[in-house]
């Protein structure tokens, strides 16, 4: 993007804001033993009586090695939803600005827009679940601050065409947010590799999917150091707790286990795709770069209820645009997937 000017996007009050400085922002130990009497903490050591590192430096250092980015380009948050909310609050003026989302997509973009009183302009994906670049750019006006792209997309599972994404990045003077929650299940290269080429690019990822850590609520945002600096001004001082940081560090130090789990899920995804195509009432299974499959059936409501009666909970996505009679199925363990296949085939024979 030529002529990109971040200063024109930042809310005036945020630009003028003097951020809160916590005790741990003002002093960090260099490894020596210190007596900490600065933060009004309880001095009785139970392992969690001290405030956590507000910048999560150890986690960022490890994550930087894994994702091959600099620590200055990383912001961590209480789940991806927090970092997404931060960009709304940093760049969008309530009641004035707007963002563009591409249904069917992750529902929290619209929820966050509504919470922050930001107009959400929707441009449906085409029938291949790809962005309509011309239609998107035609929706842009002087108050459009962000465009959200979920790739691999939820609920369709596909990764967007690289040329279409590049075209949006090249022709939009606002921020382009690419949500890569499912990138570890895709053969496509992460857009993290393009951060230095696009100053308006923000990439978000999560520890909830491939890392199997949905319970610790840890999300990551990657962007230029200038964007990260703006977001650091408004993030809560201790937004990532100590237990979350410890668990993330442990997981990042055992990547071989994560790689094995990803490989197993990909194998199960392939098996499910093949087996379920033999079920007569399944009309189509969409190609997926994620840890789930979207499928079109004869009657999504009926099939959802039938599986529920068999003790299997899936997601009915037929209320989403372009997803009529579509069910979304998360890839489970081998045993869970075998039960799912058995249930589908039993229903097919009734």
Phi and psi in degrees as a GROMACS rama.xvg file:
@    title "Ramachandran Plot"
@    xaxis  label "Phi"
@    yaxis  label "Psi"
@TYPE xy
-84.1092  153.71  UNK-2
61.3386  27.6656  UNK-3
-77.5785  128.778  UNK-4
-129.583  101.112  UNK-5
-62.3304  -32.6111  UNK-6
-62.597  -25.6293  UNK-7
-77.7739  -13.673  UNK-8
-96.7156  -28.0137  UNK-9
-70.0881  135.127  UNK-10
-59.4823  140.282  UNK-11
-58.2441  -40.9447  UNK-12
-68.1729  -31.7806  UNK-13
-72.2866  -40.8896  UNK-14
-60.3322  -35.2516  UNK-15
-87.8932  -7.23519  UNK-16
-68.6274  135.925  UNK-17
-97.9127  112.016  UNK-18
-68.0691  155.899  UNK-19
-65.1929  136.803  UNK-20
-110.944  111.359  UNK-21
-80.9997  168.063  UNK-22
-59.1418  -37.3802  UNK-23
-80.4216  -15.3868  UNK-24
-75.1929  -34.7191  UNK-25
-81.3677  -26.1271  UNK-26
-143.136  128.059  UNK-27
-126.033  135.668  UNK-28
-70.84  148.894  UNK-29
-99.1118  17.8393  UNK-30
111.457  -18.8944  UNK-31
-77.8566  155.369  UNK-32
-71.972  128.721  UNK-33
-129.379  154.756  UNK-34
-97.9677  112.614  UNK-35
-93.424  108.748  UNK-36
-124.714  29.4205  UNK-37
-106.9  -20.2803  UNK-38
-112.988  10.2462  UNK-39
55.8807  36.0088  UNK-40
-83.2029  161.038  UNK-41
-74.1148  124.324  UNK-42
-76.8752  -10.3449  UNK-43
-76.6968  113.581  UNK-44
-71.9853  117.727  UNK-45
-127.307  12.4767  UNK-46
92.6634  -19.0319  UNK-47
-134.687  17.3017  UNK-48
-79.6327  -13.5668  UNK-49
-98.7528  149.936  UNK-50
-65.2491  146.7  UNK-51
-75.8416  164.25  UNK-52
-59.6631  118.013  UNK-53
-66.9418  -18.9874  UNK-54
-107.736  3.01194  UNK-55
48.548  46.6556  UNK-56
-59.1602  -43.1801  UNK-57
-65.169  -40.6907  UNK-58
-65.5768  -43.7394  UNK-59
-62.6552  -39.9076  UNK-60
-62.4814  -43.0308  UNK-61
-69.3404  -43.0062  UNK-62
-64.7842  -36.4067  UNK-63
-60.8474  -39.1959  UNK-64
-67.2706  -42.0979  UNK-65
-67.9561  -43.992  UNK-66
-92.7257  -4.76281  UNK-67
59.56  48.9241  UNK-68
-132.073  165.825  UNK-69
-82.58  150.722  UNK-70
-61.4207  -29.3777  UNK-71
-65.8206  -14.1199  UNK-72
-100.572  12.3835  UNK-73
-119.726  135.392  UNK-74
-126.889  133.174  UNK-75
-109.673  148.884  UNK-76
-145.704  172.35  UNK-77
-75.8261  76.8489  UNK-78
81.2861  162.058  UNK-79
-62.8801  -28.4476  UNK-80
-62.2606  -34.6117  UNK-81
-68.3067  -43.9753  UNK-82
-68.6874  -31.7971  UNK-83
-66.4484  -41.4776  UNK-84
-63.6283  -37.2301  UNK-85
-61.4516  -38.1168  UNK-86
-71.6682  -30.8675  UNK-87
-61.7728  -47.3619  UNK-88
-71.5951  -26.2756  UNK-89
-82.7158  -32.4294  UNK-90
-119.159  -14.6861  UNK-91
-110.829  124.627  UNK-92
-83.6293  120.252  UNK-93
-56.8115  138.342  UNK-94
74.5949  2.66379  UNK-95
-129.938  -47.9739  UNK-96
-89.7317  170.038  UNK-97
-141.073  161.513  UNK-98
-129.42  164.972  UNK-99
-120.386  129.445  UNK-100
-122.82  162.403  UNK-101
-124.262  79.9061  UNK-102
-63.8624  148.725  UNK-103
-76.1787  133.98  UNK-104
-154.884  -177.126  UNK-105
-62.1093  126.136  UNK-106
-70.5177  -18.2975  UNK-107
-69.9175  -21.9831  UNK-108
-59.903  -46.4253  UNK-109
-67.3818  -41.1517  UNK-110
-61.0394  -45.0941  UNK-111
-65.4472  -37.0332  UNK-112
-62.0179  -44.4625  UNK-113
-64.8996  -42.5371  UNK-114
-59.664  -39.7253  UNK-115
-91.6373  8.05853  UNK-116
57.2094  47.8454  UNK-117
-115.942  132.465  UNK-118
-64.0162  131.942  UNK-119
-107.122  110.728  UNK-120
-95.5301  120.888  UNK-121
-99.0696  133.574  UNK-122
-126.669  109.987  UNK-123
-62.1985  144.652  UNK-124
-63.3288  160.368  UNK-125
-78.351  -176.338  UNK-126
-72.5482  -7.45681  UNK-127
-97.9752  9.05252  UNK-128
59.654  39.9096  UNK-129
-114.143  152.108  UNK-130
-66.1534  138.559  UNK-131
-92.5583  93.0548  UNK-132
-58.5994  -45.3136  UNK-133
-61.4852  -45.8789  UNK-134
-63.9127  -37.5159  UNK-135
-64.4942  -50.5452  UNK-136
-66.1303  -28.3222  UNK-137
-70.6691  -20.2759  UNK-138
-82.721  -13.9281  UNK-139
-74.5047  136.737  UNK-140
-135.492  -169.902  UNK-141
-64.5828  -17.1957  UNK-142
-107.582  10.6152  UNK-143
-82.9175  114.609  UNK-144
-97.2911  -32.852  UNK-145
-145.356  150.075  UNK-146
-122.639  129.351  UNK-147
-103.362  125.391  UNK-148
-121.869  120.91  UNK-149
-100.723  109.738  UNK-150
-145.839  113.421  UNK-151
-58.9749  143.06  UNK-152
-85.1198  142.87  UNK-153
-110.301  115.809  UNK-154
-106.832  1.31615  UNK-155
-78.9786  -28.9611  UNK-156
91.1689  -8.33328  UNK-157
-88.5563  153.9  UNK-158
-91.4135  139.969  UNK-159
-72.6835  150.35  UNK-160
-58.0565  126.966  UNK-161
-60.0089  -38.5168  UNK-162
-65.4316  -36.3116  UNK-163
-69.4729  -39.8562  UNK-164
-65.845  -42.7894  UNK-165
-61.7261  -37.5041  UNK-166
-64.0774  -39.7312  UNK-167
-65.3074  -45.0033  UNK-168
-61.36  -38.2398  UNK-169
-73.9044  -28.0786  UNK-170
-111.711  2.30162  UNK-171
-115.287  127.949  UNK-172
-87.387  -0.131574  UNK-173
-96.5895  -160.006  UNK-174
-94.3449  137.094  UNK-175
-109.712  116.44  UNK-176
-102.416  115.971  UNK-177
-105.039  113.615  UNK-178
-87.543  111.493  UNK-179
-110.779  45.5094  UNK-180
-57.8003  -29.205  UNK-181
-111.282  15.0301  UNK-182
-60.9234  -29.6611  UNK-183
-69.6362  -13.2018  UNK-184
-97.3432  1.45056  UNK-185
-106.056  149.576  UNK-186
-82.5194  -12.4818  UNK-187
-73.9279  150.15  UNK-188
-76.2454  141.657  UNK-189
-65.8342  149.609  UNK-190
-73.8196  -3.07454  UNK-191
-58.9759  -29.5704  UNK-192
-66.9958  -15.0317  UNK-193
-108.326  6.97879  UNK-194
-55.3778  -42.4008  UNK-195
-71.6942  -16.9291  UNK-196
-91.4387  -20.7109  UNK-197
-126.908  100.103  UNK-198
-66.4911  -15.7659  UNK-199
-97.0533  10.5722  UNK-200
-92.9707  131.11  UNK-201
-123.348  132.135  UNK-202
-118.421  131.925  UNK-203
-115.605  144.932  UNK-204
-139.778  175.693  UNK-205
-144.047  156.951  UNK-206
-94.3016  3.28879  UNK-207
-80.2726  -24.3424  UNK-208
-99.9825  -85.899  UNK-209
-62.7715  -34.9084  UNK-210
-80.0956  -11.5326  UNK-211
64.9989  34.4324  UNK-212
-123.589  43.3387  UNK-213
-58.5489  -30.8938  UNK-214
-72.5912  -18.3401  UNK-215
-90.0062  -11.7541  UNK-216
55.2068  76.1822  UNK-217
-134.233  121.845  UNK-218
-122.248  155.846  UNK-219
-127.592  140.899  UNK-220
-123.334  134.592  UNK-221
-121.598  133.592  UNK-222
-165.361  -177.577  UNK-223
-61.237  157.695  UNK-224
-63.1764  -26.7893  UNK-225
-69.0382  -42.4084  UNK-226
-67.0296  -43.335  UNK-227
-59.1011  -40.1246  UNK-228
-61.1761  -41.6579  UNK-229
-62.948  -45.8449  UNK-230
-67.9727  -33.4919  UNK-231
-64.7585  -25.096  UNK-232
-66.3875  -29.5842  UNK-233
-113.377  -6.0866  UNK-234
-71.266  148.78  UNK-235
-58.718  146.312  UNK-236
-62.8584  -37.8616  UNK-237
-122.477  58.6273  UNK-238
-77.7814  -15.3693  UNK-239
-119.104  113.007  UNK-240
-72.0398  166.355  UNK-241
-65.1189  -40.3082  UNK-242
-64.2532  -37.9202  UNK-243
-64.4113  -44.7894  UNK-244
-61.4147  -43.2116  UNK-245
-63.6448  -43.5138  UNK-246
-67.2136  -39.2624  UNK-247
-64.2975  -43.0324  UNK-248
-60.5427  -42.6931  UNK-249
-62.4417  -42.8957  UNK-250
-66.6868  -42.1412  UNK-251
-66.9961  -19.2779  UNK-252
-91.4282  -2.36807  UNK-253
-129.281  53.9477  UNK-254
-66.6471  -24.6834  UNK-255
-61.9024  -37.104  UNK-256
-64.6235  -42.5035  UNK-257
-63.0606  -42.4725  UNK-258
-63.467  -38.7987  UNK-259
-65.5001  -42.7163  UNK-260
-64.1721  -40.5668  UNK-261
-62.7336  -44.7441  UNK-262
-60.7647  -41.24  UNK-263
-63.1178  -42.239  UNK-264
-65.8432  -37.8088  UNK-265
-66.8645  -38.0384  UNK-266
-65.8112  -41.3527  UNK-267
-67.4666  -34.7014  UNK-268
-61.3687  -42.5473  UNK-269
-65.8043  -43.5235  UNK-270
-61.9427  -45.9576  UNK-271
-59.6602  -43.7555  UNK-272
-58.5353  -43.2489  UNK-273
-70.5034  -46.39  UNK-274
-66.4195  -41.8419  UNK-275
-74.6214  -20.9277  UNK-276
-66.753  -16.0436  UNK-277
-82.0824  -9.09959  UNK-278
-81.4803  123.426  UNK-279
-63.391  -33.7147  UNK-280
-85.2316  -0.0949647  UNK-281
-91.3646  110.887  UNK-282
-80.563  -33.0462  UNK-283
-159.945  142.993  UNK-284
-121.306  121.032  UNK-285
-78.4845  143.96  UNK-286
-61.9563  135.323  UNK-287
-124.943  138.76  UNK-288
-109.089  19.183  UNK-289
-124.129  -172.679  UNK-290
-96.8787  35.8678  UNK-291
-152.838  165.968  UNK-292
-125.998  136.955  UNK-293
-102.486  129.986  UNK-294
-134.174  146.496  UNK-295
-97.8828  129.756  UNK-296
-122.427  178.776  UNK-297
-71.0524  -40.2314  UNK-298
-148.657  99.8976  UNK-299
-63.2064  -40.6144  UNK-300
-63.7626  -44.9704  UNK-301
-65.1737  -46.2208  UNK-302
-67.6402  -35.0486  UNK-303
-60.9846  -47.3362  UNK-304
-65.3459  -38.0108  UNK-305
-65.2534  -41.4588  UNK-306
-68.8529  -36.9662  UNK-307
-61.1648  -39.8124  UNK-308
-64.4898  -23.1262  UNK-309
-93.477  7.06487  UNK-310
83.6268  20.586  UNK-311
-118.964  121.935  UNK-312
-103.71  120.191  UNK-313
-121.286  -168.219  UNK-314
-119.14  125.024  UNK-315
-87.8882  112.373  UNK-316
-105.817  15.1681  UNK-317
-70.2192  -8.91529  UNK-318
-87.6467  -0.749568  UNK-319
-92.4229  149.454  UNK-320
-56.4126  139.998  UNK-321
68.1477  8.6207  UNK-322
-120.97  32.8853  UNK-323
-58.5596  129.245  UNK-324
57.0422  38.7343  UNK-325
-110.401  137.866  UNK-326
-114.934  143.771  UNK-327
-114.461  128.354  UNK-328
-121.385  120.313  UNK-329
-73.3406  140.852  UNK-330
-73.224  120.39  UNK-331
-99.4952  -160.49  UNK-332
-72.0158  168.443  UNK-333
-58.0779  -42.0123  UNK-334
-65.1636  -43.269  UNK-335
-64.5207  -41.5033  UNK-336
-66.8271  -36.5743  UNK-337
-64.8472  -38.6898  UNK-338
-65.7308  -37.9942  UNK-339
-63.4496  -46.7775  UNK-340
-60.0616  -44.1731  UNK-341
-59.9976  -42.5269  UNK-342
-65.399  -43.7709  UNK-343
-61.4421  -43.6835  UNK-344
-70.6616  -32.0931  UNK-345
-64.7761  -43.517  UNK-346
-63.9591  -33.2638  UNK-347
-69.1918  -25.9502  UNK-348
-95.8068  -2.24665  UNK-349
